[in-house]
């Protein structure tokens, strides 16, 4: 696992699964002592593809919470 970020204030990690895919996980900040749900996904490709997918997920998550 490689911890990356933060991107837009949210930490994330990417991990090589060893089968041509990468797993990414978002680690949202703890607010009021409560941990938000960890969001994750799998992407086929490179580490850069996984980083891009994680950052898109962060953008999507922040867009939903700002409306």
One Martini backbone bead per residue (centre of mass of N, CA, C, O) as a GRO file, in nm:
protein
   67
    1UNK     BB    1   0.097   0.036   0.022
    2UNK     BB    2   0.027   0.377  -0.092
    3UNK     BB    3   0.038   0.675   0.045
    4UNK     BB    4  -0.153   0.954  -0.047
    5UNK     BB    5  -0.145   1.272  -0.045
    6UNK     BB    6  -0.339   1.501  -0.030
    7UNK     BB    7  -0.662   1.553  -0.187
    8UNK     BB    8  -0.854   1.795  -0.100
    9UNK     BB    9  -0.799   1.678   0.212
   10UNK     BB   10  -0.768   1.371   0.110
   11UNK     BB   11  -0.677   1.065   0.177
   12UNK     BB   12  -0.485   0.803   0.000
   13UNK     BB   13  -0.465   0.478  -0.162
   14UNK     BB   14  -0.241   0.245  -0.333
   15UNK     BB   15  -0.263  -0.098  -0.473
   16UNK     BB   16  -0.108  -0.378  -0.575
   17UNK     BB   17  -0.258  -0.693  -0.663
   18UNK     BB   18  -0.094  -0.867  -0.906
   19UNK     BB   19  -0.335  -0.870  -1.164
   20UNK     BB   20  -0.351  -0.569  -1.313
   21UNK     BB   21  -0.449  -0.429  -1.054
   22UNK     BB   22  -0.589  -0.155  -0.858
   23UNK     BB   23  -0.623  -0.024  -0.535
   24UNK     BB   24  -0.843   0.214  -0.387
   25UNK     BB   25  -0.843   0.454  -0.103
   26UNK     BB   26  -1.038   0.642   0.114
   27UNK     BB   27  -0.960   0.891   0.389
   28UNK     BB   28  -1.153   1.045   0.564
   29UNK     BB   29  -1.215   1.262   0.784
   30UNK     BB   30  -1.256   1.325   1.114
   31UNK     BB   31  -1.580   1.393   1.260
   32UNK     BB   32  -1.678   1.413   1.571
   33UNK     BB   33  -1.546   1.111   1.612
   34UNK     BB   34  -1.621   1.028   1.310
   35UNK     BB   35  -1.598   0.785   1.069
   36UNK     BB   36  -1.604   0.767   0.761
   37UNK     BB   37  -1.647   0.607   0.492
   38UNK     BB   38  -1.469   0.388   0.314
   39UNK     BB   39  -1.353   0.428  -0.008
   40UNK     BB   40  -1.349   0.199  -0.296
   41UNK     BB   41  -1.141   0.047  -0.565
   42UNK     BB   42  -1.098  -0.084  -0.902
   43UNK     BB   43  -0.819  -0.085  -1.141
   44UNK     BB   44  -0.708  -0.106  -1.458
   45UNK     BB   45  -0.344  -0.081  -1.471
   46UNK     BB   46  -0.194   0.178  -1.324
   47UNK     BB   47  -0.101   0.380  -1.079
   48UNK     BB   48  -0.205   0.635  -1.223
   49UNK     BB   49  -0.494   0.526  -1.258
   50UNK     BB   50  -0.552   0.503  -0.953
   51UNK     BB   51  -0.508   0.797  -0.882
   52UNK     BB   52  -0.723   0.911  -1.071
   53UNK     BB   53  -0.962   0.756  -0.946
   54UNK     BB   54  -0.938   0.873  -0.661
   55UNK     BB   55  -0.965   1.175  -0.744
   56UNK     BB   56  -1.245   1.145  -0.871
   57UNK     BB   57  -1.386   1.046  -0.614
   58UNK     BB   58  -1.334   1.302  -0.457
   59UNK     BB   59  -1.476   1.497  -0.644
   60UNK     BB   60  -1.753   1.358  -0.629
   61UNK     BB   61  -1.793   1.376  -0.323
   62UNK     BB   62  -1.769   1.689  -0.301
   63UNK     BB   63  -2.001   1.755  -0.497
   64UNK     BB   64  -2.229   1.618  -0.329
   65UNK     BB   65  -2.174   1.790  -0.053
   66UNK     BB   66  -2.218   2.090  -0.193
   67UNK     BB   67  -2.544   2.057  -0.269
   0.00000   0.00000   0.00000
